[in-house]
Amino acid sequence: FFHLQPPAAVQSGGSSGAQLTHRLGCHDRAVLLYEYVGKRIVDLQHTEVPDAYRGRGIAKHLAKAALDFVVEEDLKAHLTCWYIQKYVKENPLPQYLEHLQP
């Protein structure tokens, strides 16, 4: 259902940026951008769903998949993305909350 693209070296500063993607039809895809900002800290930066697919809960699935990844990998998450902040507020599951970076 979702595809995690492994971190790739980014030219500026050598940080690791990556994305979680979900294919929508032939050419469209929903994307969640994230970046490792520390050894075990991931910054969930931005969700993007094409206009034609908005309102179908796709961003919610991206947010859940990203947070489940953080829990499974025992990482800490910094939530830059406003949508993921909203998702956690609406779904304050203990496993998510204990993996948030203060």
Secondary structure, DSSP 8 states (H G I E B T S, - for coil): --EEEEEEE-TTTT-EEEEEEEEETTTEEEEEEEEE-SSSEEEEEEEE--GGGTTSSHHHHHHHHHHHHHHHTT-EEEE--HHHHHHHHHS--HHHHTTB--
